[in-house]
Amino acid sequence: MDDCPNDGDMRLDTAVSALNNAYSLENWNLLIRLSDKLYNDAYQSFHQNEKAQKPIIYYIGYSLLMKGIGHQKNKQYGESLKCIDEYKDLGRFLDGSERSQRIFDHYSFYAYANSMAVHLLSGNLTKLEEYAQFLQHHPSETLSGLLTILECALSQDLNVDEWIAPLADRFDAYHHDDMSLEVQTIYLSILMMLSRYYRNRKRFEEAQKYTQKFLSLSFDGDLDLKASTSIAPHE
């Protein structure tokens, strides 16, 4: 018997592509609606034991993660946290394979990171120290973490020098030319926010450094400035 997914099951990957397009367009309401559709289709496939390109846990988790991002971008933080609680533990969707276990572990990791980020963005500063320590131990989250802390600081006029200093040092070591286009746009957003943050703190030398770097890079290509959060890996 052929174990390849049929055309009907390919709809899950088509739905993932549609989600990514909505995200790139920053259409958060559409992102939420498409996330619900992907969840319903994946849940149906799970109960009918249908095959897909990836384990069903991937699609279930991706729909919930992207829906959470949509609510976060709409500043609907309570709804975002509900989504995070759902993809924090997707154990019932495991199929016994190592691949599905790896995906489960990734979503659990992102749930922990994104939960702290959403709490901070909603004004709950009790998570700031824990989040900063988490970022110190997970360098791969430097960009998304620094972006979150800066957004929080700028919106509430906070002094977060203690928390961003080690992250900024790590950020300064990044090489823009080695990044994907998506990461480049996040990098440019951080340059702009660092410039604003240091200007607000009257640290004009640092502000000028990031302003000059931002200007030199932003005019080096036709890049849109977009912010991102941790997103589940594409296998």
DRENDO-1510 file (C-alpha; in Angstrom, 1 decimal, always signed):
<recs>
REC; n; res; u; v; w
REC; 1; MET; +0.0; +0.0; +0.0 .
REC; 2; ASP; +1.2; +3.5; -0.8 .
REC; 3; ASP; +2.0; +5.4; +2.3 .
REC; 4; CYS; +2.2; +8.8; +0.6 .
REC; 5; PRO; -0.3; +11.4; +1.5 .
REC; 6; ASN; -3.2; +11.9; -0.9 .
REC; 7; ASP; -4.3; +15.1; -2.5 .
REC; 8; GLY; -6.8; +15.8; +0.3 .
REC; 9; ASP; -4.1; +15.6; +2.9 .
REC; 10; MET; -1.9; +18.0; +1.0 .
REC; 11; ARG; -4.4; +20.7; +2.1 .
REC; 12; LEU; -2.6; +20.9; +5.4 .
REC; 13; ASP; +0.6; +22.1; +3.8 .
REC; 14; THR; -1.4; +24.4; +1.5 .
REC; 15; ALA; -3.0; +25.8; +4.7 .
REC; 16; VAL; +0.5; +26.4; +6.3 .
REC; 17; SER; +1.6; +28.3; +3.2 .
REC; 18; ALA; -1.6; +30.5; +3.4 .
REC; 19; LEU; -0.8; +31.2; +7.1 .
REC; 20; ASN; +2.7; +32.2; +6.2 .
REC; 21; ASN; +1.4; +34.6; +3.5 .
REC; 22; ALA; -1.1; +36.2; +6.0 .
REC; 23; TYR; +1.8; +36.6; +8.4 .
REC; 24; SER; +4.0; +38.3; +5.8 .
REC; 25; LEU; +1.2; +40.6; +4.9 .
REC; 26; GLU; +0.7; +41.4; +8.7 .
REC; 27; ASN; -3.0; +40.6; +8.3 .
REC; 28; TRP; -3.6; +39.4; +11.8 .
REC; 29; ASN; -7.3; +38.9; +11.6 .
REC; 30; LEU; -6.9; +36.7; +8.5 .
REC; 31; LEU; -4.1; +34.9; +10.3 .
REC; 32; ILE; -6.4; +34.0; +13.2 .
REC; 33; ARG; -9.1; +32.8; +10.8 .
REC; 34; LEU; -6.7; +30.6; +8.8 .
REC; 35; SER; -5.2; +29.2; +11.9 .
REC; 36; ASP; -8.6; +28.0; +13.1 .
REC; 37; LYS; -9.2; +26.4; +9.7 .
REC; 38; LEU; -5.8; +24.6; +9.8 .
REC; 39; TYR; -6.5; +23.4; +13.3 .
REC; 40; ASN; -9.9; +22.0; +12.3 .
REC; 41; ASP; -8.5; +20.3; +9.3 .
REC; 42; ALA; -5.6; +18.8; +11.2 .
REC; 43; TYR; -7.8; +17.7; +14.0 .
REC; 44; GLN; -10.1; +15.9; +11.6 .
REC; 45; SER; -7.1; +14.2; +10.0 .
REC; 46; PHE; -5.9; +13.1; +13.4 .
REC; 47; HIS; -9.2; +11.4; +14.2 .
REC; 48; GLN; -9.4; +9.8; +10.8 .
REC; 49; ASN; -5.8; +8.6; +10.9 .
REC; 50; GLU; -5.0; +10.3; +7.6 .
REC; 51; LYS; -1.4; +10.7; +6.5 .
REC; 52; ALA; +0.2; +14.0; +5.9 .
REC; 53; GLN; +3.7; +15.3; +4.9 .
REC; 54; LYS; +4.6; +15.9; +8.5 .
REC; 55; PRO; +3.3; +14.4; +11.8 .
REC; 56; ILE; -0.2; +15.8; +12.7 .
REC; 57; ILE; +1.2; +17.3; +15.8 .
REC; 58; TYR; +3.2; +19.8; +13.6 .
REC; 59; TYR; +0.0; +21.2; +12.0 .
REC; 60; ILE; -1.9; +21.3; +15.3 .
REC; 61; GLY; +0.9; +23.1; +17.0 .
REC; 62; TYR; +1.5; +25.5; +14.1 .
REC; 63; SER; -2.1; +26.5; +13.9 .
REC; 64; LEU; -2.2; +27.4; +17.6 .
REC; 65; LEU; +1.2; +29.1; +17.6 .
REC; 66; MET; +0.3; +31.3; +14.6 .
REC; 67; LYS; -3.2; +32.1; +16.1 .
REC; 68; GLY; -1.4; +33.2; +19.3 .
REC; 69; ILE; +0.9; +35.5; +17.3 .
REC; 70; GLY; -2.2; +37.0; +15.6 .
REC; 71; HIS; -3.8; +37.7; +18.9 .
REC; 72; GLN; -0.5; +39.1; +20.3 .
REC; 73; LYS; -0.1; +41.5; +17.3 .
REC; 74; ASN; -3.7; +42.6; +17.9 .
REC; 75; LYS; -2.8; +43.2; +21.6 .
REC; 76; GLN; -5.3; +40.5; +22.6 .
REC; 77; TYR; -2.9; +39.2; +25.2 .
REC; 78; GLY; -5.3; +37.0; +27.1 .
REC; 79; GLU; -6.3; +35.2; +23.9 .
REC; 80; SER; -2.7; +34.8; +23.0 .
REC; 81; LEU; -1.9; +33.2; +26.3 .
REC; 82; LYS; -4.8; +30.7; +25.8 .
REC; 83; CYS; -3.3; +29.6; +22.6 .
REC; 84; ILE; +0.1; +29.2; +24.2 .
REC; 85; ASP; -1.4; +27.0; +27.0 .
REC; 86; GLU; -2.8; +24.8; +24.2 .
REC; 87; TYR; +0.4; +24.2; +22.4 .
REC; 88; LYS; +2.4; +23.9; +25.6 .
REC; 89; ASP; +1.5; +20.3; +25.9 .
REC; 90; LEU; +0.4; +18.5; +22.7 .
REC; 91; GLY; +1.1; +15.0; +24.1 .
REC; 92; ARG; -2.2; +13.6; +22.9 .
REC; 93; PHE; -1.1; +14.2; +19.3 .
REC; 94; LEU; +2.2; +12.2; +19.5 .
REC; 95; ASP; +2.4; +9.3; +17.2 .
REC; 96; GLY; +5.3; +7.5; +18.9 .
REC; 97; SER; +7.9; +8.5; +16.4 .
REC; 98; GLU; +11.1; +10.4; +17.2 .
REC; 99; ARG; +10.1; +13.1; +14.7 .
REC; 100; SER; +6.8; +13.9; +16.5 .
REC; 101; GLN; +8.6; +13.9; +19.8 .
REC; 102; ARG; +11.1; +16.5; +18.5 .
REC; 103; ILE; +8.2; +18.6; +17.3 .
REC; 104; PHE; +6.5; +18.3; +20.6 .
REC; 105; ASP; +9.7; +19.4; +22.4 .
REC; 106; HIS; +10.0; +22.4; +20.1 .
REC; 107; TYR; +6.5; +23.6; +20.8 .
REC; 108; SER; +7.0; +23.2; +24.5 .
REC; 109; PHE; +10.1; +25.4; +24.2 .
REC; 110; TYR; +8.3; +28.0; +22.2 .
REC; 111; ALA; +5.4; +28.0; +24.6 .
REC; 112; TYR; +7.7; +28.8; +27.5 .
REC; 113; ALA; +9.5; +31.6; +25.6 .
REC; 114; ASN; +6.4; +33.1; +24.1 .
REC; 115; SER; +4.4; +33.1; +27.3 .
REC; 116; MET; +7.0; +35.3; +29.0 .
REC; 117; ALA; +7.1; +37.6; +26.0 .
REC; 118; VAL; +3.4; +38.0; +26.0 .
REC; 119; HIS; +3.3; +38.7; +29.7 .
REC; 120; LEU; +5.9; +41.4; +29.3 .
REC; 121; LEU; +4.1; +43.0; +26.3 .
REC; 122; SER; +0.9; +43.0; +28.3 .
REC; 123; GLY; +2.6; +45.0; +31.1 .
REC; 124; ASN; +3.4; +42.2; +33.5 .
REC; 125; LEU; +7.0; +43.1; +34.3 .
REC; 126; THR; +7.5; +40.4; +36.9 .
REC; 127; LYS; +8.7; +38.1; +34.1 .
REC; 128; LEU; +11.5; +40.5; +33.0 .
REC; 129; GLU; +14.3; +39.0; +35.0 .
REC; 130; GLU; +13.3; +35.4; +34.2 .
REC; 131; TYR; +13.0; +36.2; +30.5 .
REC; 132; ALA; +16.4; +37.9; +30.4 .
REC; 133; GLN; +18.0; +34.9; +32.1 .
REC; 134; PHE; +16.3; +32.6; +29.6 .
REC; 135; LEU; +17.7; +34.6; +26.7 .
REC; 136; GLN; +21.2; +34.4; +28.2 .
REC; 137; HIS; +21.0; +30.6; +28.1 .
REC; 138; HIS; +19.4; +30.4; +24.6 .
REC; 139; PRO; +21.4; +32.6; +22.2 .
REC; 140; SER; +19.2; +31.5; +19.3 .
REC; 141; GLU; +16.4; +33.6; +20.8 .
REC; 142; THR; +18.5; +36.8; +21.0 .
REC; 143; LEU; +16.8; +38.6; +18.2 .
REC; 144; SER; +13.2; +37.9; +19.2 .
REC; 145; GLY; +14.0; +38.4; +22.9 .
REC; 146; LEU; +15.8; +41.7; +22.4 .
REC; 147; LEU; +12.9; +42.9; +20.2 .
REC; 148; THR; +10.4; +42.0; +22.9 .
REC; 149; ILE; +12.3; +43.7; +25.7 .
REC; 150; LEU; +12.8; +46.9; +23.6 .
REC; 151; GLU; +9.2; +47.0; +22.6 .
REC; 152; CYS; +8.2; +46.7; +26.2 .
REC; 153; ALA; +10.7; +49.4; +27.3 .
REC; 154; LEU; +9.7; +51.9; +24.7 .
REC; 155; SER; +6.0; +51.5; +25.3 .
REC; 156; GLN; +6.3; +51.9; +29.0 .
REC; 157; ASP; +9.4; +54.2; +29.2 .
REC; 158; LEU; +11.4; +51.7; +31.2 .
REC; 159; ASN; +15.1; +51.6; +31.9 .
REC; 160; VAL; +16.2; +48.1; +30.9 .
REC; 161; ASP; +19.9; +48.8; +30.5 .
REC; 162; GLU; +20.8; +45.9; +32.8 .
REC; 163; TRP; +18.9; +43.4; +30.7 .
REC; 164; ILE; +19.7; +44.5; +27.2 .
REC; 165; ALA; +23.4; +45.2; +27.7 .
REC; 166; PRO; +24.5; +41.5; +27.2 .
REC; 167; LEU; +21.9; +41.0; +24.5 .
REC; 168; ALA; +23.1; +44.1; +22.6 .
REC; 169; ASP; +26.7; +42.8; +22.8 .
REC; 170; ARG; +25.6; +39.6; +21.2 .
REC; 171; PHE; +23.5; +41.5; +18.7 .
REC; 172; ASP; +26.5; +43.6; +17.7 .
REC; 173; ALA; +28.3; +40.4; +16.7 .
REC; 174; TYR; +25.7; +39.5; +14.1 .
REC; 175; HIS; +26.6; +39.7; +10.4 .
REC; 176; HIS; +23.7; +41.2; +8.4 .
REC; 177; ASP; +24.8; +39.7; +5.1 .
REC; 178; ASP; +24.7; +36.2; +6.5 .
REC; 179; MET; +21.0; +36.4; +7.4 .
REC; 180; SER; +17.9; +35.4; +5.6 .
REC; 181; LEU; +15.6; +38.2; +4.4 .
REC; 182; GLU; +13.1; +37.6; +7.2 .
REC; 183; VAL; +15.9; +37.8; +9.8 .
REC; 184; GLN; +17.4; +40.9; +8.1 .
REC; 185; THR; +14.1; +42.7; +8.6 .
REC; 186; ILE; +14.0; +41.8; +12.3 .
REC; 187; TYR; +17.6; +42.9; +12.6 .
REC; 188; LEU; +16.8; +46.3; +11.0 .
REC; 189; SER; +13.8; +46.7; +13.4 .
REC; 190; ILE; +16.0; +46.2; +16.4 .
REC; 191; LEU; +18.6; +48.7; +15.1 .
REC; 192; MET; +15.8; +51.3; +14.9 .
REC; 193; MET; +14.5; +50.4; +18.3 .
REC; 194; LEU; +17.9; +50.5; +19.9 .
REC; 195; SER; +18.5; +53.9; +18.5 .
REC; 196; ARG; +15.2; +55.1; +19.9 .
REC; 197; TYR; +15.8; +53.5; +23.3 .
REC; 198; TYR; +19.3; +55.0; +23.8 .
REC; 199; ARG; +18.1; +58.4; +22.6 .
REC; 200; ASN; +15.3; +58.3; +25.2 .
REC; 201; ARG; +18.0; +57.4; +27.8 .
REC; 202; LYS; +20.1; +60.4; +26.6 .
REC; 203; ARG; +22.9; +58.0; +25.6 .
REC; 204; PHE; +23.4; +59.8; +22.3 .
REC; 205; GLU; +26.7; +58.1; +21.3 .
REC; 206; GLU; +25.0; +54.6; +21.3 .
REC; 207; ALA; +21.9; +56.1; +19.7 .
REC; 208; GLN; +24.0; +57.5; +16.9 .
REC; 209; LYS; +25.8; +54.3; +16.3 .
REC; 210; TYR; +22.7; +52.3; +15.8 .
REC; 211; THR; +21.0; +55.1; +13.7 .
REC; 212; GLN; +24.0; +55.1; +11.3 .
REC; 213; LYS; +24.0; +51.4; +11.0 .
REC; 214; PHE; +20.3; +51.3; +10.4 .
REC; 215; LEU; +20.5; +54.0; +7.7 .
REC; 216; SER; +23.4; +52.3; +5.9 .
REC; 217; LEU; +21.7; +48.9; +5.8 .
REC; 218; SER; +18.1; +50.1; +5.2 .
REC; 219; PHE; +19.2; +52.0; +2.0 .
REC; 220; ASP; +21.2; +49.0; +0.8 .
REC; 221; GLY; +18.0; +47.2; -0.3 .
REC; 222; ASP; +14.3; +47.3; -0.6 .
REC; 223; LEU; +13.4; +45.7; +2.7 .
REC; 224; ASP; +10.2; +46.0; +4.6 .
REC; 225; LEU; +10.5; +46.4; +8.4 .
REC; 226; LYS; +8.7; +43.6; +10.2 .
REC; 227; ALA; +8.9; +42.2; +13.7 .
REC; 228; SER; +8.7; +38.6; +14.5 .
REC; 229; THR; +8.4; +36.2; +17.4 .
REC; 230; SER; +9.6; +32.7; +17.8 .
REC; 231; ILE; +8.1; +30.6; +15.1 .
REC; 232; ALA; +8.0; +26.8; +14.9 .
REC; 233; PRO; +10.6; +25.2; +12.7 .
REC; 234; HIS; +9.8; +24.1; +9.2 .
REC; 235; GLU; +11.0; +20.5; +8.7 .
</recs>
